[in-house]
């Protein structure tokens, strides 16, 4: 029964994407670790970390597509959930430094010693344990999304007003985390990480393992999103997106469906942030910047909203282009990004994947042609019967 449900939760495109992600999770570390450095097929470690960062962005874009593409909630604050998950992971990594810090304090991180903290703040306790930190990666973004969504959705805040409020929430967190007395490192954030689960974060093997974990969690996120979308609740979500008043008239508690989707999406974004931090080596309040959340919307729109696969492709393509263009034309990257968004809006309103899917759906395949011929024969038969005189 469970196996049948799992199979029904996946369509062909999602199944192929999940298999491809598992293949990538094995292939990229293999090219990095098993292939000699002088071989043309060797993948340098810096590219492994770079590709891992792209996969984290892809998981973030997928989380946004779940609420925007299928529930009609345009969140401009998903960067906040991403950053909170990143801070939870960063706090764990800071606790692993111990006496190896600049000031040699076995308990207090370096920035706390510099700011004359006398004891570890209460909200830092427990982050020396990996399982506790991972629980916070899910619970903190999920709790914020639950509290925010509870008040917003039950107040029936919709459309652009909801988008503005989510962006205001992100900006408020940005200002709060910039303060030194918040206990999160102020504007410098958390950095200088040493170990994760006892392994050096700088080691090639750890980098390869983090990439594999990013690919696996992206596949898991894609599976969860597909299961939600293809369930009965997913059909109600689409109805809320297209005609919320009608769904409410039919007796559904619309705010409950919105709240569920928003919380699950926030948790996915938190996991993306947690995987992102050890690969880039830093987390600071800049991750809360509203511009980051707007970029996620661009990735989703470029790839194709409400396609699940599209946001993943959009995040990888846009960030890959960003890496190339910021190296070649650093002064013009923002203009290129804005031009890309305008071009997609004008010429590819359904995004890359959405446009391709729409074109293929308009081409009748051999099965469709056979069905058309059979339907024409049936119509001819019905006309012939109707023309016979009544007896």
C-alpha positions in Angstrom: 0.0 0.0 0.0 2.8 2.4 0.9 4.8 1.4 -2.2 1.7 2.1 -4.4 1.3 5.5 -2.8 5.0 6.3 -3.4 4.8 5.3 -7.0 1.6 7.4 -7.5 3.5 10.4 -6.0 5.9 10.5 -8.9 5.3 11.3 -12.5 7.8 10.4 -15.2 9.6 13.8 -15.2 10.1 13.8 -11.5 11.2 10.2 -11.4 13.8 10.9 -14.1 15.0 14.0 -12.2 15.3 12.0 -8.9 17.3 9.3 -10.6 19.5 11.9 -12.2 20.2 13.5 -8.8 21.2 10.2 -7.3 23.5 9.5 -10.2 25.1 13.0 -9.8 25.5 12.4 -6.1 27.7 9.4 -7.0 29.4 10.7 -10.1 30.7 14.1 -9.0 32.5 12.8 -5.9 33.9 9.9 -8.0 35.3 12.4 -10.5 36.8 14.4 -7.7 38.2 11.6 -5.4 38.9 8.6 -7.7 40.2 10.4 -10.9 43.9 11.5 -10.8 44.4 15.3 -10.7 46.3 15.3 -14.0 43.4 13.6 -15.8 41.1 15.6 -18.1 38.1 14.0 -16.3 39.2 15.1 -12.8 36.8 17.6 -11.1 38.6 20.1 -8.9 37.4 20.5 -5.3 36.4 24.1 -5.7 34.0 23.1 -8.5 32.5 20.4 -6.3 31.7 23.1 -3.6 30.4 25.5 -6.3 28.1 22.8 -7.7 27.0 21.9 -4.2 26.1 25.6 -3.6 24.0 25.5 -6.8 22.1 22.5 -5.6 21.3 24.3 -2.3 19.9 27.2 -4.3 17.9 24.7 -6.3 16.3 23.3 -3.2 15.5 26.9 -2.1 13.8 27.6 -5.4 11.9 24.3 -5.2 10.6 25.3 -1.8 9.3 28.6 -3.2 7.7 26.9 -6.1 5.7 24.8 -3.7 4.0 27.8 -2.2 4.0 30.2 -5.2 3.5 27.8 -8.1 0.9 25.5 -6.5 -0.7 27.6 -3.7 -0.5 31.1 -5.2 1.5 32.6 -2.3 4.2 34.8 -3.6 6.7 34.9 -0.7 9.4 37.5 -0.9 10.8 36.3 2.4 12.1 32.8 1.8 15.6 34.1 2.1 14.8 34.4 5.9 14.0 30.7 6.3 17.1 29.9 4.3 19.3 32.1 6.5 17.8 30.7 9.7 18.6 27.2 8.7 22.1 28.4 7.9 22.5 30.0 11.3 21.4 26.8 13.0 24.1 24.9 11.1 26.6 27.7 11.7 26.0 27.6 15.5 26.7 23.9 15.5 29.9 24.4 13.5 31.0 27.2 15.8 30.6 25.0 18.9 32.8 22.4 17.2 35.8 24.8 17.1 36.4 24.7 20.9 39.8 25.8 22.1 41.1 26.0 18.5 39.8 29.5 18.1 41.9 32.7 18.1 41.3 33.3 21.8 41.5 29.7 22.8 38.2 29.6 24.8 36.9 26.1 24.9 33.2 27.2 25.2 32.7 30.7 23.9 33.1 31.5 20.2 35.8 34.1 19.3 33.3 36.9 18.7 31.8 36.4 22.1 35.2 36.6 23.7 35.9 39.8 21.8 32.6 41.3 22.9 33.3 40.4 26.5 30.5 37.8 26.9 30.9 36.1 30.3 28.8 33.0 29.6 27.3 31.3 26.6 23.8 32.6 25.9 20.9 30.2 26.7 19.9 29.8 23.1 23.3 28.5 22.2 23.0 25.5 24.5 22.5 22.2 22.8 24.2 23.2 19.5 27.2 21.2 20.4 25.1 18.2 19.5 24.5 17.5 15.8 21.0 16.0 16.2 19.9 19.0 18.2 21.2 21.4 15.5 19.5 19.5 12.8 16.2 19.6 14.7 16.6 23.4 15.0 17.3 23.6 11.2 13.7 22.3 10.7 11.9 23.7 13.8 13.1 27.3 13.8 12.1 28.2 10.2 9.0 26.0 10.6 8.0 27.8 13.8 8.5 31.2 12.2 6.5 30.2 9.2 3.7 28.8 11.4 3.4 31.9 13.6 3.6 34.3 10.6 1.2 32.2 8.5 -1.3 31.7 11.3 -1.9 35.5 11.6 -1.5 36.3 7.9 -3.7 33.6 6.5 -6.4 33.8 9.1 -6.5 37.6 8.5 -7.0 36.8 4.8 -4.0 38.8 3.7 -3.4 37.9 0.0 -1.7 39.1 -3.1 0.8 41.9 -3.1 0.1 42.8 0.5 1.2 39.3 1.7 4.4 39.7 -0.5 5.2 43.0 1.1 4.7 41.7 4.6 7.0 38.7 4.0 9.7 41.1 2.7 9.2 43.3 5.7 9.7 40.2 7.9 13.0 39.5 6.2 14.2 43.0 6.5 13.3 43.1 10.2 15.4 40.0 10.7 18.3 41.5 8.7 18.3 44.5 11.1 18.1 42.3 14.2 20.9 40.0 13.2 23.2 42.9 12.4 23.1 43.8 16.2 26.1 42.6 18.2 23.9 42.1 21.3 21.8 39.5 19.5 24.5 36.9 20.0 25.0 35.8 16.4 28.2 37.6 15.5 26.8 40.9 14.3 27.6 42.0 10.8 30.5 39.5 10.6 28.3 36.6 11.2 29.7 33.1 11.9 32.8 31.8 10.1 36.2 30.1 10.5 34.6 26.6 10.8 36.8 23.7 11.5 34.9 20.4 11.7 31.5 18.8 10.9 30.8 15.4 12.6 34.5 15.2 13.3 35.7 15.7 9.7 37.5 18.8 8.5 35.3 21.0 6.4 38.2 21.8 4.2 39.0 18.2 3.3 38.3 17.0 -0.2 36.3 14.0 1.1 34.1 16.3 3.3 33.4 18.6 0.4 32.4 15.6 -1.8 30.2 14.3 1.0 28.5 17.6 1.4 27.8 17.8 -2.3 26.4 14.3 -2.3 24.2 15.2 0.7 23.0 18.3 -1.2 22.0 16.2 -4.2 20.2 13.6 -2.0 18.3 16.2 0.0 17.3 17.9 -3.2 16.0 14.6 -4.5 14.1 14.1 -1.2 12.7 17.6 -1.4 11.5 17.0 -5.0 9.9 13.7 -3.9 8.1 15.4 -1.0 6.9 18.3 -3.1 5.6 15.9 -5.8 3.8 13.8 -3.2 2.1 16.9 -1.8 1.2 18.3 -5.2 -0.2 15.0 -6.5 -2.2 14.3 -3.4 -5.8 15.4 -2.8 -4.5 18.3 -0.7 -2.4 19.3 -3.7 -5.6 19.5 -5.8 -7.1 21.8 -3.2 -3.9 23.9 -3.2 -4.2 24.4 -6.9 -7.9 25.4 -6.5 -6.9 27.9 -3.8 -4.3 29.4 -6.3 -6.8 29.7 -9.1 -10.1 30.5 -7.3 -9.7 30.9 -3.6 -13.2 32.2 -3.0 -14.8 29.2 -4.8 -12.8 26.7 -2.7 -13.7 28.6 0.4 -17.4 28.5 -0.7 -17.2 24.7 -1.1 -16.4 24.4 2.6 -12.6 24.0 2.7 -10.5 25.7 5.4 -8.3 27.6 2.9 -6.0 29.0 5.6 -5.2 25.5 6.9 -3.9 24.4 3.4 -2.0 27.6 3.0 -0.4 27.2 6.5 0.6 23.6 5.9 2.2 24.4 2.5 4.0 27.5 3.9 5.5 25.6 6.9 6.7 22.6 4.8 8.2 25.1 2.3 10.0 27.0 5.1 11.5 23.8 6.4 12.8 22.9 3.0 14.4 26.3 2.7 16.0 25.8 6.2 17.5 22.5 5.1 18.9 24.3 2.0 20.5 26.9 4.2 22.0 24.3 6.5 23.7 22.5 3.6 24.8 25.8 2.1 26.8 27.1 5.1 29.5 24.4 5.5 30.2 24.6 1.7 30.7 28.3 1.6 32.3 28.6 5.0 30.3 31.6 6.3 26.8 32.8 7.3 26.1 36.5 8.0 23.1 38.8 8.1 23.5 39.6 4.4 21.7 36.3 3.7 18.5 38.0 5.0 18.8 40.8 2.4 15.4 41.2 0.6 17.3 41.2 -2.8 18.2 37.5 -2.1 14.6 36.5 -1.8 13.7 38.4 -5.0 16.5 36.5 -6.8 14.8 33.2 -5.8 11.6 34.4 -7.4 13.6 35.1 -10.6 15.1 31.6 -10.6 11.6 30.1 -10.2 10.2 32.2 -12.9 13.0 31.6 -15.4 12.8 27.8 -14.9 9.1 27.6 -14.9 6.6 28.2 -12.1 4.4 25.2 -11.0 6.6 22.7 -12.7 8.8 21.5 -9.8 11.6 20.7 -12.2 11.7 24.2 -13.6 12.9 26.0 -10.5 15.8 23.6 -10.1 16.9 24.2 -13.7 16.4 28.0 -13.3 18.4 28.2 -10.1 21.3 26.2 -11.6 21.3 28.2 -14.9 21.0 31.6 -13.4 23.6 31.0 -10.8 25.9 29.4 -13.3 25.5 32.5 -15.5 26.1 34.7 -12.5 29.4 32.9 -11.8 30.6 33.3 -15.4 29.4 36.9 -16.0 30.6 38.3 -12.6 34.0 37.0 -13.6 33.9 38.4 -17.2 31.7 41.5 -16.7 31.3 42.2 -13.0 29.9 45.7 -13.5 27.1 44.5 -15.8 25.8 41.4 -14.0 22.8 43.0 -12.3 21.8 44.6 -15.7 22.0 41.1 -17.2 19.9 39.6 -14.4 17.2 42.3 -14.8 17.3 41.9 -18.6 16.9 38.1 -18.2 13.8 38.5 -16.0 12.2 41.0 -18.4 13.0 38.7 -21.4 11.5 35.7 -19.7 8.4 37.6 -18.7 7.9 38.8 -22.3 8.9 35.8 -24.4 8.7 32.8 -21.9 5.9 33.6 -19.5 5.7 30.0 -18.4 9.5 29.7 -18.0 11.8 27.3 -19.7 10.3 24.1 -18.6 6.7 25.3 -18.8 7.2 26.6 -22.4 8.8 23.4 -23.6 6.0 21.3 -21.9 3.3 23.4 -23.5 4.8 23.0 -27.0 5.1 19.3 -26.7 1.6 19.0 -25.4 0.3 20.7 -28.5 1.9 18.1 -30.8 -0.3 15.1 -31.2 1.7 11.9 -30.9 0.8 8.6 -32.6 -1.5 7.6 -29.8 -3.3 10.9 -30.0 -3.7 10.5 -33.7 -5.2 7.1 -33.3 -7.6 8.4 -30.7 -8.6 11.2 -33.1 -9.3 8.7 -35.9 -11.4 6.5 -33.6 -13.4 9.5 -32.4 -14.0 10.6 -36.0 -15.2 7.1 -36.9 -17.5 7.1 -33.8 -18.9 10.4 -34.7 -19.6 9.2 -38.3 -21.3 6.2 -36.8 -23.5 8.3 -34.6 -24.4 10.6 -37.5 -25.4 7.5 -39.6 -27.6 6.2 -36.8 -29.2 9.6 -36.3 -30.0 9.8 -40.0 -31.9 6.6 -40.1 -35.7 7.0 -40.0 -37.5 6.1 -36.9 -39.4 2.8 -37.0 
